[in-house]
Amino acid sequence: RLMESMIPVKMINFPQKIAGELYGPLMLVFTLVAILLHGMKTSDTIIREGTLMGTAIGTCFGYWLGVSSFIYFLAYLCNAQITMVQMLSLLGYGLFGHCITLLVTYNIHFHSLFYIFWLGVGGLSTLRMVAVLVSRTVGHTQRLILCGTLAALHMLFLLYLHFAYHKVVEGILDTLEGPNVPPFQRVARDIPVVSSAVLNTTAKALALTL
């Protein structure tokens, strides 16, 4: 199913089959969370595990559940033959291309390489979802609205994760926990210079006392 999620279907005259299970999509969402955490650790961001983990999980699950619900609502308006579970499965497996692209580009920092993977790998997974929705939708206008919205959201989400996610998380960290302040270091205090006259006076007083 992971390989099939990267291969666009050719026959769109009859509804294409969609896996009605959520185990694979759920594992892909958790994999995307792990890749985002790996990307943050390889950058210059100071690691604060609790906030980073919560932000990554919220971003990935928010996209998966939110966009699936929104596309399902559009599909209902456009009379597309798809259920909510099928939509969650379709979009979840569509994240496989995102996982590959981010895993490679987080470790090899070339913008040109990212754009190649964005158009190639991310584009293939998007075309697969678009082709499945086209096969389950009747009417050119409905197909254009439904598939255009899904393709735009899916491709823009990958751009967001690569370019803007780190900056947004750093801003959240600074807001919640304050700016990154370096730890305090022990510094030797400056000892004031004592004049020789004061030293002589102190020595004489001690001699008279003794």
Disulfide bonds with the S-S distance in Angstrom:
none
